Amino acid sequence: MQKLAPLLAQHHEGDLVRVSDFYTMIRRRGNGLIDVMDVLSTMGILLDDRPSVFGTWLESTIDNMPGLIAGYVRRCAHVLREGGP
């Protein structure tokens, strides 16, 4: 995959490759983002640092709520989604 060559050219042992480092480049060259992520994940060097869709949606939904209510809704939503006490 020639899309991987620029990503791995400066890769050093132990380094992780962040999705944010190559997302725009890969999207401009074609739609192979998932393929590149799969290969890097299999190699054990992928760090998916993209913001979560749920987190982005939640913050935009509670953006106009008063602070205490927004904090409560945020905590409840995270407990419902991820589990907790």
C-alpha positions as CSV (number, residue, x, y, z in Angstrom):
1,M,0.0,0.0,0.0
2,Q,1.7,3.2,-1.1
3,K,-0.5,5.2,1.3
4,L,1.5,3.7,4.1
5,A,4.9,4.7,2.9
6,P,4.7,8.4,3.9
7,L,3.3,7.4,7.3
8,L,6.0,4.8,8.1
9,A,9.0,6.7,6.5
10,Q,9.7,8.5,9.8
11,H,8.3,5.9,12.2
12,H,10.6,4.7,15.0
13,E,10.4,1.6,17.1
14,G,7.9,2.2,19.9
15,D,6.2,5.2,18.3
16,L,2.5,5.3,17.7
17,V,1.0,6.7,14.6
18,R,-2.0,9.0,15.4
19,V,-5.0,9.1,13.1
20,S,-4.9,12.9,13.3
21,D,-1.4,12.8,11.7
22,F,-2.6,11.2,8.5
23,Y,-6.4,11.6,8.4
24,T,-6.4,14.6,6.0
25,M,-3.7,13.2,3.8
26,I,-5.4,9.8,3.3
27,R,-8.8,11.3,2.7
28,R,-7.4,13.6,0.0
29,R,-5.8,10.7,-1.8
30,G,-8.8,8.4,-1.7
31,N,-11.1,6.5,0.6
32,G,-8.6,4.1,2.1
33,L,-8.7,5.4,5.7
34,I,-10.2,2.2,7.2
35,D,-7.6,0.1,5.3
36,V,-4.7,2.1,6.6
37,M,-6.1,2.1,10.1
38,D,-6.5,-1.7,9.9
39,V,-2.9,-2.2,8.9
40,L,-1.5,0.1,11.5
41,S,-3.7,-1.5,14.1
42,T,-2.5,-5.0,13.2
43,M,1.0,-3.7,13.5
44,G,0.2,-2.4,17.0
45,I,1.2,1.2,16.2
46,L,-2.2,2.9,15.8
47,L,-3.4,5.6,18.2
48,D,-7.0,6.6,17.3
49,D,-7.1,10.1,18.7
50,R,-10.2,11.2,16.8
51,P,-12.9,12.7,19.0
52,S,-15.7,10.3,19.8
53,V,-18.9,10.9,17.9
54,F,-20.9,10.4,21.1
55,G,-18.8,13.0,23.0
56,T,-19.1,15.6,20.2
57,W,-22.8,15.0,20.0
58,L,-23.3,15.2,23.8
59,E,-21.3,18.4,24.1
60,S,-23.2,20.1,21.3
61,T,-26.5,18.9,22.9
62,I,-25.8,20.3,26.4
63,D,-23.9,23.4,25.2
64,N,-26.7,25.8,26.0
65,M,-27.7,24.2,29.4
66,P,-26.8,25.9,32.7
67,G,-23.5,24.6,34.1
68,L,-24.9,22.4,36.9
69,I,-27.5,20.8,34.7
70,A,-25.0,20.3,31.9
71,G,-22.6,18.6,34.3
72,Y,-25.3,16.3,35.7
73,V,-26.5,15.4,32.2
74,R,-22.9,14.7,31.1
75,R,-22.2,12.5,34.1
76,C,-25.4,10.6,33.6
77,A,-24.9,10.1,29.9
78,H,-21.4,8.7,30.5
79,V,-22.6,6.4,33.2
80,L,-25.4,5.1,31.0
81,R,-23.0,4.7,28.0
82,E,-20.0,3.3,29.8
83,G,-21.4,1.9,33.0
84,G,-20.6,2.8,36.5
85,P,-22.1,3.2,40.0
